[in-house]
């Protein structure tokens, strides 16, 4: 990683992830916060982003994408799908690399977002934790090794405030499992007399309770035994540090769509 201090912008700066990003960027010797934005009409517009995050003032006021930023090396977005597309347009107009940690995109929204890779370096990931990205690789390897007779189920648990279901991480884990097992059909929960479980599906189940930041377990069921691969987030720091690392990685890169695997290589 370059020792150059990167000047970062943040979209969604007053949300749960945004506040923790402000806090951890302030601790990173290779990054500084230079721009903080949120939705128009937000009650705290104009307040210092550091103060909103419980820090001493950092000299960056909470604004919107209508404001012109100072020189930036990259932007990080944790907002809502439509707002993420607005952030991508904002960055494309200024040649800024963009890291997107927002989840819940519809297929057409995701396609539009990836299309910005023709204009700017962009990385879109539902989970930027190092451990979760390793889990994805292990899930694919296990699905391939255990063969066609394995039953694969994914259980995810998040806090009561999470708006999308299932989680983006669960869907990404399902992609890796499907690739390893050669399965393409996903089932989101089951209810009623659904009959015997077919071999050619992956089940995904979402739990929403309390303040859990994110737990994911992939169950591989065989006759007489099972294997479970799990990740439990104790707080949001793993996701946030990964997003900061991704932003520093994208700075100065050519335009295209990047992955967390490249950041963590």
Secondary structure as the mmCIF struct_conf table of DSSP 4:
data_model
#
loop_
_struct_conf.conf_type_id
_struct_conf.id
_struct_conf.beg_label_comp_id
_struct_conf.beg_label_asym_id
_struct_conf.beg_label_seq_id
_struct_conf.end_label_comp_id
_struct_conf.end_label_asym_id
_struct_conf.end_label_seq_id
BEND BEND1 UNK A 4 UNK A 4
HELX_LH_PP_P HELX_LH_PP_P1 UNK A 5 UNK A 5
STRN STRN1 UNK A 6 UNK A 11
BEND BEND2 UNK A 12 UNK A 12
TURN_TY1_P TURN_TY1_P1 UNK A 13 UNK A 14
BEND BEND3 UNK A 15 UNK A 15
HELX_RH_AL_P HELX_RH_AL_P1 UNK A 16 UNK A 27
TURN_TY1_P TURN_TY1_P2 UNK A 29 UNK A 30
STRN STRN2 UNK A 31 UNK A 37
TURN_TY1_P TURN_TY1_P3 UNK A 40 UNK A 41
TURN_TY1_P TURN_TY1_P4 UNK A 43 UNK A 46
BEND BEND4 UNK A 47 UNK A 47
STRN STRN3 UNK A 48 UNK A 48
HELX_RH_AL_P HELX_RH_AL_P2 UNK A 49 UNK A 52
TURN_TY1_P TURN_TY1_P5 UNK A 53 UNK A 54
BEND BEND5 UNK A 55 UNK A 56
BEND BEND6 UNK A 59 UNK A 59
STRN STRN4 UNK A 61 UNK A 61
STRN STRN5 UNK A 62 UNK A 63
TURN_TY1_P TURN_TY1_P6 UNK A 65 UNK A 66
BEND BEND7 UNK A 67 UNK A 67
HELX_LH_PP_P HELX_LH_PP_P2 UNK A 68 UNK A 69
BEND BEND8 UNK A 71 UNK A 71
BEND BEND9 UNK A 73 UNK A 73
STRN STRN6 UNK A 74 UNK A 77
BEND BEND10 UNK A 79 UNK A 79
HELX_RH_AL_P HELX_RH_AL_P3 UNK A 81 UNK A 92
TURN_TY1_P TURN_TY1_P7 UNK A 93 UNK A 95
STRN STRN7 UNK A 97 UNK A 100
HELX_RH_AL_P HELX_RH_AL_P4 UNK A 107 UNK A 115
HELX_RH_3T_P HELX_RH_3T_P1 UNK A 116 UNK A 118
TURN_TY1_P TURN_TY1_P8 UNK A 119 UNK A 119
BEND BEND11 UNK A 120 UNK A 120
STRN STRN8 UNK A 121 UNK A 124
BEND BEND12 UNK A 126 UNK A 126
HELX_RH_AL_P HELX_RH_AL_P5 UNK A 130 UNK A 146
TURN_TY1_P TURN_TY1_P9 UNK A 148 UNK A 149
STRN STRN9 UNK A 151 UNK A 158
TURN_TY1_P TURN_TY1_P10 UNK A 160 UNK A 161
BEND BEND13 UNK A 164 UNK A 166
HELX_RH_AL_P HELX_RH_AL_P6 UNK A 168 UNK A 181
TURN_TY1_P TURN_TY1_P11 UNK A 182 UNK A 182
STRN STRN10 UNK A 185 UNK A 188
BEND BEND14 UNK A 192 UNK A 192
BEND BEND15 UNK A 196 UNK A 196
HELX_LH_PP_P HELX_LH_PP_P3 UNK A 197 UNK A 198
BEND BEND16 UNK A 199 UNK A 200
STRN STRN11 UNK A 201 UNK A 208
TURN_TY1_P TURN_TY1_P12 UNK A 210 UNK A 211
STRN STRN12 UNK A 215 UNK A 222
TURN_TY1_P TURN_TY1_P13 UNK A 223 UNK A 224
STRN STRN13 UNK A 225 UNK A 232
BEND BEND17 UNK A 234 UNK A 236
HELX_RH_AL_P HELX_RH_AL_P7 UNK A 237 UNK A 250
TURN_TY1_P TURN_TY1_P14 UNK A 251 UNK A 252
HELX_LH_PP_P HELX_LH_PP_P4 UNK A 253 UNK A 254
BEND BEND18 UNK A 255 UNK A 255
STRN STRN14 UNK A 256 UNK A 258
HELX_RH_AL_P HELX_RH_AL_P8 UNK A 260 UNK A 264
#
